[in-house]
């Protein structure tokens, strides 16, 4: 076992030692009655020196034990225990914790400022690393979480409006991006003995200074895409109309009349407003 590994300690039952301490106190009182002052003082000193060794370990908590600067182990079994009274006992919670980070401003792959917030579930897995390999494991989690967000944002664009070849984006590839985020945070927190249960982006938006412009750009892109579909459908319908007229010999149209018909049909089919028809009450043309 390496010196940096966590090791469990089987502490002595606190009830047994408490009974012994109470026995020391009872005997010391009796010795005082029979005028045995030396024994009384000795037993009282032993009893009071034993007191700091008592500790209570609650469920999903642990006690890291250090004796004169040397790590002696960790008590994880809950209950009432007694250890060497000269040991320093540091409480480390093993419960799962939530981190709901405030959205921070970062730059995506294309340099656009975006706001990203992350929710993460984590817990201490190695009490030795959490206690001695980092200064403050809670602060370490916060800082490394922010660093992971900044690194992730720099690898992907917010969307593919500017980079149409982008296969992964922060907005559309949520599952893939969340997996990358979780792996990045897990790798960063390994040194502190922290296990990442889950990590995912819970807030994503353009920064305020460009949000309005980007919204207009998205709307324009949506309009262009819709118009493209409308034109494709209109061309198909005009082609079908000309084909039906020709095959069923309903009317013979020269090139000029076909051009006029195509123009009129395209106006009717692609207009974003209702078209007012013009009735011909004269000749055929």
C-alpha positions as CSV (number, residue, x, y, z in Angstrom):
1,X,0.0,0.0,0.0
2,X,1.4,3.4,-0.9
3,X,1.5,6.2,1.7
4,X,-1.0,8.2,-0.3
5,X,-3.7,5.5,-0.2
6,X,-6.7,5.7,2.1
7,X,-6.8,3.0,4.8
8,X,-9.6,2.1,7.1
9,X,-9.1,1.9,10.9
10,X,-11.0,-0.3,13.3
11,X,-11.4,1.9,16.3
12,X,-12.1,0.6,19.8
13,X,-15.8,0.7,20.9
14,X,-16.4,3.9,22.8
15,X,-18.8,2.1,25.2
16,X,-16.1,-0.2,26.4
17,X,-13.6,2.6,27.1
18,X,-16.3,4.7,28.7
19,X,-17.0,1.9,31.1
20,X,-13.3,1.7,31.9
21,X,-13.1,5.5,32.5
22,X,-16.1,5.4,34.8
23,X,-14.4,2.5,36.7
24,X,-11.3,4.7,37.0
25,X,-13.4,7.5,38.4
26,X,-15.2,5.2,40.9
27,X,-11.9,3.7,42.1
28,X,-10.3,7.2,42.4
29,X,-13.2,8.3,44.6
30,X,-12.7,5.2,46.8
31,X,-9.0,5.7,47.0
32,X,-9.6,9.3,48.0
33,X,-11.9,8.0,50.8
34,X,-9.2,5.7,52.1
35,X,-6.6,8.5,51.8
36,X,-4.7,7.0,48.9
37,X,-4.0,10.4,47.2
38,X,-1.3,9.2,44.8
39,X,-3.6,6.6,43.3
40,X,-6.5,9.0,43.2
41,X,-4.5,11.6,41.2
42,X,-3.1,8.9,38.9
43,X,-6.5,7.5,38.0
44,X,-8.1,10.9,37.6
45,X,-5.3,11.9,35.1
46,X,-5.8,8.7,33.1
47,X,-9.5,9.2,33.0
48,X,-9.3,12.8,31.8
49,X,-6.6,12.0,29.3
50,X,-8.9,9.4,27.8
51,X,-11.8,11.8,27.3
52,X,-10.5,13.4,24.0
53,X,-10.3,9.9,22.4
54,X,-14.1,9.5,22.2
55,X,-15.8,10.3,18.9
56,X,-19.1,9.8,17.2
57,X,-19.2,8.8,13.5
58,X,-22.6,9.5,11.9
59,X,-23.9,7.7,8.8
60,X,-22.2,8.7,5.6
61,X,-19.5,10.6,7.5
62,X,-15.9,9.7,8.3
63,X,-13.0,10.7,10.7
64,X,-9.5,11.1,9.3
65,X,-7.0,10.4,12.0
66,X,-3.6,12.1,12.3
67,X,-1.1,11.4,15.0
68,X,1.7,14.0,15.3
69,X,1.6,14.7,11.6
70,X,1.4,11.1,10.4
71,X,-1.8,9.8,8.8
72,X,-3.0,6.8,10.7
73,X,-6.2,6.0,8.8
74,X,-9.9,6.8,8.4
75,X,-12.9,5.6,10.4
76,X,-16.0,5.2,8.2
77,X,-18.1,2.8,10.3
78,X,-20.7,4.8,12.0
79,X,-21.1,4.5,15.8
80,X,-19.5,5.5,19.1
81,X,-15.7,4.9,19.1
82,X,-12.5,5.6,21.0
83,X,-9.1,6.1,19.5
84,X,-5.7,7.4,20.8
85,X,-6.6,10.7,22.5
86,X,-3.6,12.4,21.0
87,X,-4.9,11.9,17.5
88,X,-6.3,14.8,15.5
89,X,-9.7,13.9,14.2
90,X,-10.9,15.6,11.0
91,X,-14.5,15.2,9.9
92,X,-15.1,14.4,6.2
93,X,-18.6,14.0,4.9
94,X,-19.2,11.1,2.4
95,X,-22.7,12.3,1.4
96,X,-23.5,13.2,-2.2
97,X,-23.5,17.0,-2.8
98,X,-25.0,19.3,-5.4
99,X,-23.2,22.1,-7.1
100,X,-25.4,24.5,-9.1
101,X,-22.9,26.9,-10.5
102,X,-23.9,30.4,-11.5
103,X,-23.7,31.0,-15.3
104,X,-20.3,32.3,-16.3
105,X,-19.3,34.1,-19.4
106,X,-16.9,32.1,-21.7
107,X,-16.0,32.1,-25.3
108,X,-17.0,29.3,-27.6
109,X,-14.8,27.8,-30.4
110,X,-15.6,30.8,-32.7
111,X,-14.9,33.4,-30.0
112,X,-18.6,34.3,-29.4
113,X,-19.3,35.1,-25.7
114,X,-21.8,32.7,-24.2
115,X,-23.2,32.1,-20.7
116,X,-22.9,28.6,-19.4
117,X,-24.1,27.2,-16.0
118,X,-23.5,23.6,-14.8
119,X,-25.2,21.4,-12.2
120,X,-23.0,18.6,-10.8
121,X,-23.5,15.8,-8.2
122,X,-20.3,14.8,-6.4
123,X,-19.0,13.2,-3.3
124,X,-15.7,12.4,-1.5
125,X,-14.4,8.9,-2.4
126,X,-10.9,9.0,-1.0
127,X,-10.6,10.8,2.3
128,X,-6.8,10.9,2.2
129,X,-6.6,12.8,-1.1
130,X,-9.4,15.1,-0.1
131,X,-7.6,15.9,3.2
132,X,-3.9,16.1,2.2
133,X,-3.5,16.3,-1.6
134,X,-5.4,19.6,-2.0
135,X,-5.6,22.6,0.3
136,X,-9.5,22.8,0.5
137,X,-11.3,20.2,-1.5
138,X,-14.6,22.2,-1.6
139,X,-12.9,25.3,-3.1
140,X,-11.0,22.9,-5.4
141,X,-14.2,21.5,-6.8
142,X,-15.6,25.0,-7.5
143,X,-12.5,26.2,-9.3
144,X,-11.9,23.1,-11.4
145,X,-15.6,23.1,-12.3
146,X,-15.2,26.6,-13.8
147,X,-12.0,25.6,-15.5
148,X,-13.6,22.6,-17.1
149,X,-16.5,24.8,-18.4
150,X,-14.1,27.2,-20.0
151,X,-12.1,24.4,-21.7
152,X,-15.2,22.7,-23.0
153,X,-16.7,25.9,-24.4
154,X,-13.5,26.6,-26.3
155,X,-13.8,23.2,-28.1
156,X,-17.3,23.6,-29.7
157,X,-19.2,26.4,-31.3
158,X,-22.5,27.5,-29.8
159,X,-24.4,26.4,-32.9
160,X,-23.6,25.7,-36.6
161,X,-24.8,29.0,-38.0
162,X,-21.3,30.2,-38.6
163,X,-19.7,26.7,-38.9
164,X,-22.1,24.6,-41.0
165,X,-19.6,21.7,-40.9
166,X,-19.6,21.5,-37.2
167,X,-20.9,18.0,-36.1
168,X,-21.0,18.8,-32.4
169,X,-22.3,22.1,-31.0
170,X,-23.1,23.3,-27.5
171,X,-26.7,23.8,-28.3
172,X,-27.7,20.8,-30.4
173,X,-25.4,18.0,-29.1
174,X,-26.4,18.1,-25.4
175,X,-25.7,14.4,-24.6
176,X,-22.3,14.3,-26.2
177,X,-21.3,17.6,-24.7
178,X,-22.5,16.6,-21.2
179,X,-20.5,13.3,-21.5
180,X,-17.4,15.3,-22.4
181,X,-18.0,17.7,-19.6
182,X,-18.4,14.9,-17.0
183,X,-15.2,13.3,-18.2
184,X,-13.3,16.5,-18.0
185,X,-14.4,17.3,-14.5
186,X,-13.8,13.7,-13.4
187,X,-10.2,13.9,-14.6
188,X,-9.6,17.2,-12.9
189,X,-11.1,16.1,-9.5
190,X,-9.4,12.8,-9.4
191,X,-6.4,14.3,-7.6
192,X,-8.7,15.4,-4.7
193,X,-10.3,12.0,-4.3
194,X,-13.7,13.3,-5.6
195,X,-16.1,11.1,-7.5
196,X,-18.4,12.9,-10.0
197,X,-21.8,11.2,-10.0
198,X,-23.3,13.4,-12.8
199,X,-22.4,16.7,-14.5
200,X,-24.5,18.5,-17.2
201,X,-25.1,21.9,-18.6
202,X,-28.3,23.4,-17.2
203,X,-28.0,26.9,-18.6
204,X,-26.8,27.9,-22.1
205,X,-27.3,31.3,-23.8
206,X,-25.5,33.9,-25.8
207,X,-24.1,36.7,-23.6
208,X,-26.3,39.7,-23.3
209,X,-24.2,42.0,-25.5
210,X,-24.7,39.8,-28.6
211,X,-28.0,38.0,-27.7
212,X,-30.2,40.4,-29.7
213,X,-28.0,40.2,-32.9
214,X,-27.8,36.4,-32.7
215,X,-31.5,36.1,-32.2
216,X,-32.1,38.1,-35.4
217,X,-29.6,36.0,-37.2
218,X,-31.3,32.8,-36.1
219,X,-34.7,34.2,-37.2
220,X,-33.3,35.2,-40.6
221,X,-31.8,31.7,-41.0
222,X,-35.1,30.1,-40.1
223,X,-36.9,32.4,-42.6
224,X,-34.4,31.6,-45.4
225,X,-34.7,27.8,-44.7
226,X,-38.5,28.0,-44.8
227,X,-38.5,30.1,-48.0
228,X,-36.2,27.5,-49.6
229,X,-38.7,24.7,-48.8
230,X,-41.5,26.9,-50.2
231,X,-39.7,27.6,-53.4
232,X,-38.8,23.9,-53.9
233,X,-42.5,23.0,-53.4
234,X,-43.7,25.7,-55.7
235,X,-41.4,24.6,-58.5
236,X,-42.6,21.0,-58.1
237,X,-46.2,22.1,-58.3
238,X,-45.7,24.3,-61.4
239,X,-43.8,21.5,-63.1
240,X,-46.7,19.1,-62.3
241,X,-49.3,21.7,-63.6
242,X,-47.5,22.1,-66.9
243,X,-47.1,18.4,-67.3
244,X,-50.8,17.7,-66.6
245,X,-52.0,20.4,-69.0
246,X,-49.7,19.0,-71.7
247,X,-50.6,15.3,-71.2
248,X,-54.4,15.9,-71.1
249,X,-54.3,18.4,-73.9
250,X,-56.5,20.8,-72.1
251,X,-54.8,23.9,-73.7
252,X,-51.9,24.6,-75.9
253,X,-49.5,27.1,-74.6
254,X,-46.5,28.7,-76.4
255,X,-43.3,29.5,-74.6
256,X,-44.4,33.1,-73.8
257,X,-47.7,32.0,-72.3
258,X,-46.0,29.2,-70.3
259,X,-43.6,31.9,-68.9
260,X,-46.5,34.0,-67.9
261,X,-48.3,31.0,-66.3
262,X,-45.1,30.0,-64.4
263,X,-44.7,33.6,-63.2
264,X,-48.2,33.8,-62.0
265,X,-48.2,30.4,-60.2
266,X,-44.9,31.2,-58.5
267,X,-46.3,34.5,-57.2
268,X,-49.4,32.7,-55.9
269,X,-47.5,29.8,-54.3
270,X,-44.6,31.7,-52.7
271,X,-46.3,34.9,-51.6
272,X,-46.4,35.4,-47.9
273,X,-49.8,37.3,-48.2
274,X,-53.1,36.4,-49.9
275,X,-52.9,37.1,-53.6
276,X,-55.8,39.2,-55.2
277,X,-56.8,37.5,-58.5
278,X,-57.3,39.5,-61.8
279,X,-60.2,38.2,-63.8
280,X,-59.9,38.1,-67.6
281,X,-63.3,38.9,-69.2
282,X,-62.0,39.4,-72.7
283,X,-60.1,37.0,-75.0
284,X,-58.4,33.8,-74.1
285,X,-55.1,35.8,-73.4
